[in-house]
Amino acid sequence: RDVMVHKFGALRGMVYGDKFTHRLVVPQDKLLKHGKIVHGDIKSVEPGKVLLKDGSELEFDYLVCATGSRSKLADPLADVSTRDGIMAYWNNIAKEIEKAKSIMLVGGGPVSVELIGEIADKYGHEKQIYLATNKDKVLYNDPPFAAGFYKKIDKQLKKLGVNVFTSEEVQMPFEKDNPVLVGERNVTLGRKDITVDLVINGTGSIINTYMYPEAWKDGESARIKVLPTLQVEGVDNVFAIGDINNVRETKLGYTAMLQAGVAVKNIIALEKKKKLKKYKPSKPVILVPLGRKGGAVAMPGFSLGPFFASMLKGKTVFVEMSWKNMNQKKALKPEIK
């Protein structure tokens, strides 16, 4: 891709469509002052080189693996490389959400909960919204987040009029390229049938590790096995950060950035033949906005409410930060009202 997709704001783009999606595709042309960006699909990674599907090879002295993950709702974008194609996918979902009178979100993780917040923020109570999860609570985590965090989220979902069903399995014919089911259909939850106009798959995530050697992976999870220094086990010059590694912590953009900082310091340390820094996994933390003004923040042992969720993420969903990091702040256009 010749653009960086700002995933933190994608759920808002799925609700506000072309009034917002232009802010989520960030040009890459000004990112590097030294070096260059190579666009291509990775076939495989081998010792000392990366093989691309067009037959070309990229040799490396050090490699940082940061291929991340994608939600099942974003899976259809895996093979979309153009700015217009990415925006069109989000815009089409926004149109279907606008038309629907009743919506079912399947899955109780951040994708479903944040998307519900965006829908309610724009449409208020004019749409009937359902959320179903097979866990005993929304935003389930092991170990669990602070108790006050769950109370704050549950209270706000109730106030928004969301019908939440926990410990419920939903069997729907979702496909790789079809995580959004359009048209009236019955959804069975326990002994209750619910008729809705739109069903959205907000479950799980897909780890992008297909290109790495099997020896690097934890067979059960397909995540990359790393040392406390974030080096891949048995490979001193390769690091793996973020969603793809097997560090036991909540997988968040925030923690991925912390890991990136450690990987950079350790590459410099290797060059200077100095002692490497160990990454200390974060305790359970999460920031979940519900639209622009709602949400909650879970910190170790305590929680914060809507004001902090809004100020930290909900108000901007980090759009300005992302464009600034890509050296594109002057090119960022405002949201269309």
N, C-alpha and C positions, 0 to 999 in steps of 0.2 A: 504493500500500500504506500502511496505517496502522501498519506495523511496519517496522523495519530488520532485514534478514536478515544475520545474522553469518556470512558466508561462510567465515571462517577455521575454523569448527568444523563445517561442514556434513558433511564426510566422517566425522567421529566420530558425528554424528547418524545417518548412513546405516547405521551398524553397531550402535549402542546404542539406536536407536529412541526410543520414548516415555520412556525413562529419562533422555534427554539433550536431545531436540529442543526442549523448552520453554525451554531456555537460549539458543536460537539465534534467537528472534524477539523483538526488543527494541522496546517501545513508543516512540513518537516524541513523545508529548504534552508532555514536559518538556524537549525539546531547546532551544527558543528562548525567551529572555527578552524579546527584541525581534523584531518581525516575526511571520510565520506560515508554516505549512507548507501547501502546496496539494497535494492528491492528485488526480492525473489522468493520462491517457495523452497523451503528446506526439505531435502530428501532424507538426509541422515547426517549425523555427527560422528566423526571418526577421530582417532588420536591425531591432534595437530591440524585438523582441517574440517571444514563444513562443506558438505556437498549440496548443491542446489539442483532442483529438478530440471533446469535448462542445461545441465552438464558442467557448469562452471564450478570451480572450487575456491574456497576462501581459507587461506592458511592463517593460523593464529599462534601467538606465543602464550596468550592467556585468553580464556573464554569465560564469559559470564552468561549462564543460561537463565533467561528471564522470560520464557515463553508463556507463562501464566496459565489461566484457565478461562473458560467462558461458561455462562449460564446456558441452560437448555433453551431459554428464550432468545438468546443471542446466537444459537448454533447456526441458523441459516446464513449468518454473516461470515461464517468461516471462509467461504470461497468468494466473497465479494471484496473486490480490491479498489473500487472507484469511490470517490467522494459522493457522487450522485446516487450510486447504488446503495450505499450505506444509509444516506439520508432518506431515500425512498422507502426502505424497509421500515424505519421508524415512523415515517409519515403515514404509511398505510395502516399500521397498527393504531395510530392516533385517530384515524378516520373511523375505524371499526369501533373503537372505544366510544367515540362521540355518538355513533348511531345506536349503540346498545343501550337497552333499558335495564338489563340485569347482567351481572358479570360474576363469574366464578374464577377465583385465583386458586390454583392447586399448588400446595407447598406453603410452609409457614416460615421460610427463611427471609433474609433481608430483601431479596428480589420482590417477593409477593407483598411484604409489608410496606416497603417503600413505594411500590407502584400503587397500592391502595391509597396511600397518603397523597400521592400526586393526583389520582382520580378524584378523591374527595375534596382536595384543595381547589380543583377547578370546577367541579360539578355539584359540590355540596351534597344534599340528600336526594338529588333528582334521579340517581341511579341506585338500584338495589345491588349491594355488593356482598359476596360470600367469599370466605376463605376457609379452605380445608387442609388439614395437615395430619399426617400419621403419627406425629409426636404428641406428647401430652401437654405441650404449650407451644405458642408461637415463639420464634427465635430461640429454639432449643439449642443448647450448647453443653458440651461435656469437657470440663466442669461448667456448671451453670454460671450465668452472670449474676450480679447482685440482685437480691430479691426485689428491691425497690424499683429496679429497671423494668422488670416484668409487670409490676403493678401500674407503673406509669404508661406503658405501652397498651396494656389491656384496657385501662380506663379511657384512653384516647380513642382506641378502636371502637369501643362501645359508644362513645360520644359521636363518632362519625357515622354511626348506624351500621357498622360492618357486622355481619353474622359470621361468627367464628366457630368452626367445628374442629375440635381436636381429637386425636386418637382415631382418625377416620381414614380408611384407604379409599382412594378414588381411582377407579379403573376407566381411563379414557384412551382412545386410540391416537395418542400423540405420535407423530413421526419426526424423523430427523429434520425435515424441512417444513414441518407444520406444527409449531408449538402453540399456535393460536387457532382455535376452532371457532369458526364463524357460523352463525345460524342457530335457530332454536333447537335445544336438545335437553334431554333429561339426565340429570346427574344423581346417582344413588349414593346416599350417605347413610350407612346403617339401614334403618327401616324407613328412611325418609327420601322421597324423590323430590328434586328441585329442578324446575325448568328455568333455563337461562338462555340469553341470546349470544353470549360470548364466554368461552372457556380459555384461560391463559395458563400455560405451564410455567410455574415459577419454581420448579423443583431442581435441586442439585446443581452440580457443575461438572464440566468436562475438563480434565487436566490435559494440557497440551504437552505431552512428553513422547509422542509417537516417534520422534526423530532421534531419540537418544538410545545408546546401546542398552540392551536388556540388563546387562551386568550392573549398570548404574542404578537400577530401579528396585524399589521395594515391591516385590511381586504382588502383594495384596492390594496396594493402593495405586501402583504405577508412579508414585512420586520418586524423586531422585533422592538417594541416600547421601546425606552430607555429614561431615564432621562438625564439631562446634565452631570451627573457623569458616564454615559454609563451603569448604572445598568438597568436591565430590569424593566419596570414599575411594581411595586408591589412585586418585588422579590429582596430583598437586596443583596443576595449572588450570584447572576447571572449577568454577564456582556455580552453584545453583541457588537462586534466591526466589522469594515470594511463594506463590501458590504451588509451585511444582516441587518444592523440596519437602522432606519429611520432618521438619522441625515441628514439634508439638506446641502449637499456639494457634489462636484464632487467625485465620487467613484473611488479612485486610490489606488494602493499599498502603495504609500507614505503616504496618509492620514490614511490608515489602520494601518500603523506602528506607527503613532502619537497617534492614539486611543489606541493601545496596551500599549503604555507607560503610558497613563493615567489610564487604567484599572489595570495595575500592581501596580501603586502607590496607587490606591484606595483600593486594597485588603490589602496592607500593612497598610494603614490608618485604615481600619476596624479592623484589628487585634490589632492595638495599640489604638483603640478608639479615633482617631483623625479626624479632619474635612476632608471631601473628596474634591478632586480637580474636577472642572468642565471643560469639554472639550469645547474648542472654535472652532467652525467649520471654516474651511479654506475658503478663498475667491476663486473664480474660477481660478484654475491653471491647467495646463496640459502640458505634455512633449510628443511630438509625433515625433519620428525619421522617416526619409524616407531613409531606408538603413543605411549604416555605416557613411555616410558623410552628409546626408541631414536632413531636418525636421525643427521644430520650437518649441519654448517654450512660453506658455502663462502665464504671471504673472499678479497680480492685477494692471491694468492700463497700462501695457506695454508688449512688446514681445521681444523675442530673436530669432536669426536666426539659420542657419544650423550648424555653428561652435559649438554653445553651446548645441544644440540638440545632436550632435555627441559626444561631450566630456562627457555630462551627462549620455547619455544612448545608443545612436546609435552605438558607437564603440564597446562596450562590452556587451550590454543588461544585465548588472548586473550579469553576470555568475559568475565571480570570487567572488563577494560579497556574493552570495548565498552559494557557496561552503564553504567559510570562516565562514559564520554564522552557518553552520551545522557542523563545525569543521572537514571539509573534504578537505581543500585547497591542501594538499599534494597529494591527490588522483586524482585531476582534470587533465585530459588529454587534450592536445592542440587540436585545430581545425585541421581537415585534409584538407590540401590544394589540 
